[in-house]
Amino acid sequence: MAISTVSITAVLLAAGRSRRFGSENKLLADMGGAPMVRRTAERLCAGKAARVVVVVGHEGDRVAAALAGLPVAVVRNARHRDGLASSVRAGLAAVDGDAAGAMMCLADQPLLEPEHYNALIDAFAARPGRILVPYFEGKRGNPVILPAAILGAVLGTALEGGADSGFRVFIDAHPDWVDRLEMGSPAYTIDFDTPRALAALDKANKDGPKDQHLKRAMEP
């Protein structure tokens, strides 16, 4: 794990049911010989986050088993069927007390490399206290970094809102607290919700250039 001048707890949300993927749990889908969730977690662990917390729920035992041997703390969300907000609550509750912020990550973004996470952490070190949201060519992406000072308020929003009132609801309600970071990679904006998207990745790996295939695969 790389070293940063700022302590960030990374929260990897891996509790969802992935209905759009069909009967298979997309987080366990094979990507280059490893389950998607492990591929994502490995790259996150190789970055500058001081600690990595993984929130599991749907098929939690299988997802946790896929992470065996990695330096992560697994948090089980028994209320994952209640929606995203329940996983956000579980993840925020596990953030280190001395952390400067929480980086909220999605398990279905396996194209993010350690340098992508590190770029956000380095940007946060230069502007502590700001909410950081990555963009690519004007499209909003993930992960986002939330400063420690507002985590209680974000948690309150998740408690008061509906099932899917995660951290994005809070961010949208406080635009003056947000720094939009234009990044140089589409990986921040690409997640894998369907088998078609994974097929596009396979094609990209064979044919290249990867970014062009992936951007087309994500088009509606």
LINLINLIN-V495289 format. One record per residue. N is the residue number from 0. RES is the residue in three letters. SS is DSSP state (H for helix, E for strand, - for the rest). PHI is phi in whole degrees, -180 to 180 (NA if undefined). Layout:
# LINLINLIN-V495289
n | res | ss | phi
N | RES | SS | PHI
N | RES | SS | PHI
This chain:
# LINLINLIN-V495289
n | res | ss | phi
0 | MET | - | NA
1 | ALA | - | -71
2 | ILE | - | -109
3 | SER | - | -123
4 | THR | - | -81
5 | VAL | - | -127
6 | SER | - | -90
7 | ILE | E | -122
8 | THR | E | -93
9 | ALA | E | -90
10 | VAL | E | -110
11 | LEU | E | -98
12 | LEU | E | -85
13 | ALA | E | -138
14 | ALA | - | -109
15 | GLY | - | -74
16 | ARG | - | -92
17 | SER | - | 52
18 | ARG | H | -62
19 | ARG | H | -67
20 | PHE | H | -86
21 | GLY | - | 92
22 | SER | - | -76
23 | GLU | - | -81
24 | ASN | - | -79
25 | LYS | H | -61
26 | LEU | H | -67
27 | LEU | H | -102
28 | ALA | - | -65
29 | ASP | E | -73
30 | MET | E | -134
31 | GLY | - | 65
32 | GLY | - | 94
33 | ALA | E | -138
34 | PRO | E | -61
35 | MET | H | -52
36 | VAL | H | -64
37 | ARG | H | -70
38 | ARG | H | -57
39 | THR | H | -64
40 | ALA | H | -65
41 | GLU | H | -59
42 | ARG | H | -70
43 | LEU | H | -67
44 | CYS | H | -66
45 | ALA | - | -81
46 | GLY | - | -91
47 | LYS | - | -92
48 | ALA | - | -61
49 | ALA | - | -70
50 | ARG | E | -153
51 | VAL | E | -120
52 | VAL | E | -111
53 | VAL | E | -115
54 | VAL | E | -93
55 | VAL | E | -114
56 | GLY | - | -155
57 | HIS | - | -60
58 | GLU | - | 49
59 | GLY | H | -58
60 | ASP | H | -64
61 | ARG | H | -69
62 | VAL | H | -66
63 | ALA | H | -62
64 | ALA | H | -63
65 | ALA | H | -67
66 | LEU | - | -99
67 | ALA | - | -54
68 | GLY | - | 90
69 | LEU | - | -87
70 | PRO | - | -80
71 | VAL | - | -125
72 | ALA | E | -101
73 | VAL | E | -90
74 | VAL | E | -113
75 | ARG | E | -95
76 | ASN | - | -99
77 | ALA | - | -69
78 | ARG | - | -108
79 | HIS | H | -61
80 | ARG | H | -68
81 | ASP | H | -76
82 | GLY | - | 114
83 | LEU | H | -57
84 | ALA | H | -56
85 | SER | H | -66
86 | SER | H | -73
87 | VAL | H | -61
88 | ARG | H | -61
89 | ALA | H | -63
90 | GLY | H | -69
91 | LEU | H | -65
92 | ALA | H | -65
93 | ALA | - | -99
94 | VAL | - | -68
95 | ASP | - | -57
96 | GLY | - | -64
97 | ASP | - | -100
98 | ALA | - | -71
99 | ALA | - | -79
100 | GLY | E | -176
101 | ALA | E | -122
102 | MET | E | -100
103 | MET | E | -90
104 | CYS | E | -115
105 | LEU | E | -110
106 | ALA | - | -72
107 | ASP | - | -97
108 | GLN | - | -119
109 | PRO | - | -74
110 | LEU | - | -84
111 | LEU | - | -71
112 | GLU | - | -101
113 | PRO | H | -52
114 | GLU | H | -66
115 | HIS | H | -68
116 | TYR | H | -64
117 | ASN | H | -64
118 | ALA | H | -61
119 | LEU | H | -70
120 | ILE | H | -64
121 | ASP | H | -64
122 | ALA | H | -65
123 | PHE | H | -67
124 | ALA | H | -61
125 | ALA | H | -85
126 | ARG | - | -144
127 | PRO | - | -61
128 | GLY | - | 95
129 | ARG | - | -100
130 | ILE | E | -83
131 | LEU | E | -110
132 | VAL | E | -127
133 | PRO | E | -80
134 | TYR | E | -133
135 | PHE | E | -135
136 | GLU | - | 51
137 | GLY | - | 83
138 | LYS | E | -97
139 | ARG | E | -70
140 | GLY | E | -133
141 | ASN | E | -143
142 | PRO | E | -82
143 | VAL | E | -115
144 | ILE | E | -113
145 | LEU | E | -110
146 | PRO | E | -68
147 | ALA | H | -58
148 | ALA | H | -62
149 | ILE | H | -108
150 | LEU | H | -61
151 | GLY | H | -63
152 | ALA | H | -68
153 | VAL | H | -63
154 | LEU | H | -62
155 | GLY | H | -62
156 | THR | H | -63
157 | ALA | H | -66
158 | LEU | H | -73
159 | GLU | H | -84
160 | GLY | - | -83
161 | GLY | - | -81
162 | ALA | - | -60
163 | ASP | - | -108
164 | SER | - | -86
165 | GLY | - | -86
166 | PHE | H | -67
167 | ARG | H | -64
168 | VAL | H | -60
169 | PHE | H | -65
170 | ILE | H | -60
171 | ASP | H | -64
172 | ALA | H | -82
173 | HIS | - | -134
174 | PRO | H | -62
175 | ASP | H | -71
176 | TRP | H | -95
177 | VAL | E | -106
178 | ASP | E | -108
179 | ARG | E | -87
180 | LEU | E | -107
181 | GLU | E | -80
182 | MET | - | -101
183 | GLY | - | -98
184 | SER | - | -136
185 | PRO | H | -72
186 | ALA | H | -58
187 | TYR | H | -66
188 | THR | H | -107
189 | ILE | - | -108
190 | ASP | - | -126
191 | PHE | - | -118
192 | ASP | - | -105
193 | THR | - | -137
194 | PRO | H | -59
195 | ARG | H | -60
196 | ALA | H | -65
197 | LEU | H | -66
198 | ALA | H | -63
199 | ALA | H | -64
200 | LEU | H | -65
201 | ASP | H | -59
202 | LYS | H | -65
203 | ALA | H | -63
204 | ASN | H | -64
205 | LYS | H | -86
206 | ASP | H | -104
207 | GLY | - | 55
208 | PRO | - | -74
209 | LYS | H | -57
210 | ASP | H | -58
211 | GLN | H | -67
212 | HIS | H | -63
213 | LEU | H | -69
214 | LYS | H | -63
215 | ARG | H | -68
216 | ALA | H | -65
217 | MET | - | -86
218 | GLU | - | -71
219 | PRO | - | -67
